[in-house]
Amino acid sequence: MPSPLLQLTDVKTHFPLTRGFILKRAAGTVKAVDGVSLSVGAGEVLGLVGESGCGKSTLARTIMQLVPTTGGTVVLEGKNLTTGSTREVLAVRRDLQMVFQDPYASLNPRMTVFDTLAEPLRVHEVCPAAEVPARVAELMKLVGLAPRFMQKYPHEFSGGQRQRIAIARALALEPKIIIADEPVSALDVSIQAQILNLLAQLCRKMNLALIFIAHDLSVVKHISDRIAVMYLGKIVELGPAIEVIERPVHPYTRALVSAIPTPNPDTERTRQRIVLPGDPPSPINPPAGCAFHPRCPHAQEKCKAAVPPLARADATREVACVRLGEI
């Protein structure tokens, strides 16, 4: 098997809580990401799903080293980003780029499209100054925008066009992997489909690896090769997209899949949804044992005793559940 492009091993990102203004004292720890192990191969699309607050965006920022890791390692092509110097991490940034959720906030309103796309080219000295305008025009064509708009400002574009500009900026340095943090959640449904198709096309054309973060399983199914399901800072199920969606194993994944609407009105009226009781626990004080057991319809006493590891359920699937053979 070829070595993965990106390897995460037991990654943890904790944020300390303090009380007091002058004499600050520890008041707890927010365990936003608590022991995530993942790998992403070249050209692979990995979907990362879960409820709001489960740690998806924090994991993305941890991979990018925008947030420091508390423990574990993030290795990109053999380079450990968690122990590398600032200079070493900046050098690796050419191969690791990110598309943020809100295209209204991720673009500088005082910079034209040309300046936005030219900045990474100049900072990393990708091409001679004389070739920058041609490279910017090429990037705009790549994401479906006319080069004649390069002197316009972000407020002159629609939401979908702004997200295309953000994608073009991520592609400017010809990265090997892109992290897209809910890139379509702020867009209209028709525009969502266009952006999803654009990302899928770019991945095939440029052999890009993509970590696609979303809370909508139907969107993730459309674009992903594999899906990782996250709950309270941990991965609870990982496997091929079609298998995770059509034959979910973990009770939490089953609940998420049951919420996917179907286009057939008759089926939609008769299908049974799995409604989980209560709310997700606080990452400040997670439950003992399996974090999902307070809401799990199959919970037993042994679920409270130990944290289940992500274990092999079959040839292609990994699931974190102490009742793996029973559910």
Secondary structure, 3 states (H helix, E strand, C coil): CCCCCEEEEEEEEEEEEEECCCCCEEEEEEEEEEEEEEEECCCCEEEEECCCCCCHHHHHHHHCCCCCCCEEEEEECCEECCCCCHHHHHHHHHHEEEECCCCCCCCCCCCCHHHHHHHHHHHCCCCCHHHHHHHHHHHHHHCCCCHHHCCCCHHHCCHHHHHHHHHHHHHCCCCCEEEEECCCCCCCHHHHHHHHHHHHHHHHHHCCEEEEEECCHHHHHHHCCEEEEEECCEEEEEEEHHHHHHCCCCHHHHHHHHCCCCCCHHHHHHCCCCCCCCCCCCCCCCCCCCCCCCCCCCCCHHHHCCCCCCEECCCCCEECCCCCCCC
